[in-house]
């Protein structure tokens, strides 16, 4: 009798243990299914949200945005508005404060003297920040995102200067591979640093093709007392990209800040004021505007207010220049103080110089991030648009 009772107790214990294991296993399967469904829903939302951003014009040229969108109204499909991309408050770079205008500027810098500085707290430009975009997309509190736009065709340019010429070595690449046999149009703009103001000389143009490694070399004559700007475009297999190079120069220098997109005005500041330093001095400048035509040839537009001076310090001044064309292009500002100088470059539209765009939150530390990509065109330049999306309502599996 006692043995039978013990057997029943052991059997009951085993049965209860099996039931508990089954319930735990079943609960884990249910939670895993819930997580899978949530991840699938996030991935679907990511794809839909990316098309929402890229296939509607969204931000108007004037006034507060009512819908977040980046499409160029003059085109269809995945063709983006370069000015709308300029208005996105960059997630990279340290913002810069310029005391003389009382404005904080979003900072995208890709090399010496090559920056896109957009006013953050200036109502004239209507810069869109991350929190505003979340509200406009109606996902605030539910999702976070990061949007990146990266040029498909990229340039790596190095220069070596001798007494009477400059040799430029060009490396053209696609996404992870060299672009062999790419047609490269090269434009070399010498700048004289003598005289009261720097002076842009006529551009010298040539065309080359890259070798199997995506490399090409061009040489241009250049005398002492001159600096230069080098611009290039590459086309192969229906893809187009642009690149540029300016030689580094010592401080002081001129720094251009976007002031008003609608009025096409740009502030020119002395570098000793950004940030404030103990240095003082005056720089003379000469500005010119160039843009790529539909065949990626370089064209120059004359500027009425092209020359002037900027002075650092409490009693110093900054200057304004006005972009003379409605086309996206590149503002080139040559500067000097009689002994030395250089050139500052500002893209008027991110596609003009193949500037990257990073907008939104950080993906670091997120449990699971959905991504989707599209190939887009900005000013005729091929870009890859990537959206990373994550849910703010996490679900975890309990073992």
Secondary structure, 3 states (H helix, E strand, C coil): CHHHHHHHHHHHHHHHHHHHHHHHHHHHHHHHHHHHHHHHHHHHHHHHHHHHHHCCCCCCCCCCCCCCCCECCCCCCCEECHHHHHCECCCCCCCEEECCCCEEEEEEEEECCEEEEEECCCCCCCCECHHHHHHHCCCCCCEEEEEEEEECCEEEEEEEECCCEEEEEEEEECCCCECCCCEEEEEEEEEECCCCCCEECCCEEEEEECCCCCEEEEEEECCCCEEEEEEEEEEECCEEEEEEEECCCCCCCEEEEEEECCCCEEEEEECCECCECCCCCEEEEEEEEEEECCCCCEEEECCCCCEEEEECCCCCCCEEEECCCCCCEEEEEEEECCCCEEEEEEEECHHHCCCCEEEECCCCCCCCCEEEEEEEEECCEEEEEEEEEEECCCCCCCC
